């Protein structure tokens, strides 16, 4: 508590991550579990049919991109 008041931060230590009823304590396994969940949440399987149709239609159109390659991000 005194360290917090003095502004001295203690490193946050990850002890475990609980998935359903299983404790995951290995740091790489925790990271992989979180990555899998994020991947599942952003999966196309979660898109509604209307959005999937729109996405497929948009993907079929050619991309129009003209550039002289002098943009700052190309330097």
ROTIFI-125092 format. One record per residue (C-alpha): x, y, z. Coordinates in nm, 4 decimals. Layout:
! ROTIFI-125092
<atom east="X" north="Y" up="Z"/>
...
END
This chain:
! ROTIFI-125092
<atom east="0.0000" north="0.0000" up="0.0000"/>
<atom east="0.2826" north="0.2413" up="0.0869"/>
<atom east="0.4473" north="0.1716" up="-0.2498"/>
<atom east="0.1246" north="0.2584" up="-0.4301"/>
<atom east="0.0929" north="0.5842" up="-0.2387"/>
<atom east="0.4573" north="0.6648" up="-0.3173"/>
<atom east="0.3916" north="0.5962" up="-0.6866"/>
<atom east="0.6084" north="0.2834" up="-0.7006"/>
<atom east="0.4351" north="0.0361" up="-0.9242"/>
<atom east="0.4601" north="-0.3343" up="-0.8698"/>
<atom east="0.4541" north="-0.5540" up="-1.1803"/>
<atom east="0.1221" north="-0.7232" up="-1.2426"/>
<atom east="0.1675" north="-1.0965" up="-1.2218"/>
<atom east="-0.0727" north="-1.3251" up="-1.4015"/>
<atom east="-0.1405" north="-1.6280" up="-1.1843"/>
<atom east="-0.4125" north="-1.8101" up="-1.3728"/>
<atom east="-0.6958" north="-1.7872" up="-1.6199"/>
<atom east="-1.0130" north="-1.9862" up="-1.5663"/>
<atom east="-1.1951" north="-2.1380" up="-1.8636"/>
<atom east="-1.5208" north="-2.3052" up="-1.7705"/>
<atom east="-1.3974" north="-2.5047" up="-1.4676"/>
<atom east="-1.0324" north="-2.5390" up="-1.5687"/>
<atom east="-0.7542" north="-2.3226" up="-1.4278"/>
<atom east="-0.4861" north="-2.2432" up="-1.6841"/>
<atom east="-0.1619" north="-2.1432" up="-1.5130"/>
<atom east="0.1008" north="-2.1630" up="-1.7871"/>
<atom east="0.1566" north="-1.8151" up="-1.9424"/>
<atom east="0.1770" north="-1.9406" up="-2.3065"/>
<atom east="-0.1419" north="-2.1430" up="-2.2527"/>
<atom east="-0.3167" north="-1.8352" up="-2.1103"/>
<atom east="-0.2082" north="-1.6312" up="-2.4128"/>
<atom east="-0.3188" north="-1.9022" up="-2.6555"/>
<atom east="-0.6560" north="-1.9386" up="-2.4811"/>
<atom east="-0.7194" north="-1.5642" up="-2.5021"/>
<atom east="-0.6053" north="-1.5546" up="-2.8663"/>
<atom east="-0.8390" north="-1.8420" up="-2.9529"/>
<atom east="-1.1328" north="-1.6657" up="-2.7883"/>
<atom east="-1.0585" north="-1.3406" up="-2.9742"/>
<atom east="-1.0287" north="-1.5347" up="-3.2983"/>
<atom east="-1.3586" north="-1.7124" up="-3.2363"/>
<atom east="-1.5324" north="-1.3841" up="-3.1535"/>
<atom east="-1.4134" north="-1.2148" up="-3.4724"/>
<atom east="-1.4810" north="-1.5165" up="-3.6932"/>
<atom east="-1.6961" north="-1.4853" up="-4.0028"/>
<atom east="-1.9126" north="-1.7570" up="-3.8464"/>
<atom east="-2.0626" north="-1.4804" up="-3.6310"/>
<atom east="-2.1746" north="-1.2671" up="-3.9284"/>
<atom east="-2.5431" north="-1.2528" up="-4.0118"/>
<atom east="-2.6508" north="-1.3747" up="-4.3572"/>
<atom east="-2.7277" north="-1.0215" up="-4.4776"/>
<atom east="-2.3753" north="-0.9034" up="-4.3918"/>
<atom east="-2.2168" north="-1.2141" up="-4.5480"/>
<atom east="-2.4009" north="-1.1419" up="-4.8747"/>
<atom east="-2.2884" north="-0.7777" up="-4.8663"/>
<atom east="-1.9284" north="-0.8790" up="-4.7902"/>
<atom east="-1.9197" north="-1.1323" up="-5.0741"/>
<atom east="-2.0608" north="-0.8754" up="-5.3165"/>
<atom east="-1.8058" north="-0.6144" up="-5.2059"/>
<atom east="-1.5194" north="-0.8630" up="-5.2417"/>
<atom east="-1.6177" north="-0.9326" up="-5.6021"/>
<atom east="-1.5690" north="-0.5666" up="-5.7043"/>
<atom east="-1.2226" north="-0.4653" up="-5.8281"/>
<atom east="-1.0248" north="-0.2321" up="-5.6040"/>
<atom east="-0.9551" north="0.1054" up="-5.7649"/>
<atom east="-0.6324" north="0.2401" up="-5.6226"/>
<atom east="-0.4205" north="0.4991" up="-5.7965"/>
<atom east="-0.0968" north="0.6089" up="-5.6386"/>
<atom east="0.2332" north="0.7631" up="-5.7342"/>
<atom east="0.3847" north="0.5967" up="-5.4236"/>
<atom east="0.4896" north="0.9314" up="-5.2738"/>
<atom east="0.2715" north="0.8873" up="-4.9645"/>
<atom east="0.4466" north="0.9416" up="-4.6336"/>
<atom east="0.3890" north="0.5815" up="-4.5277"/>
<atom east="0.5994" north="0.4668" up="-4.8257"/>
<atom east="0.9071" north="0.6603" up="-4.7162"/>
END
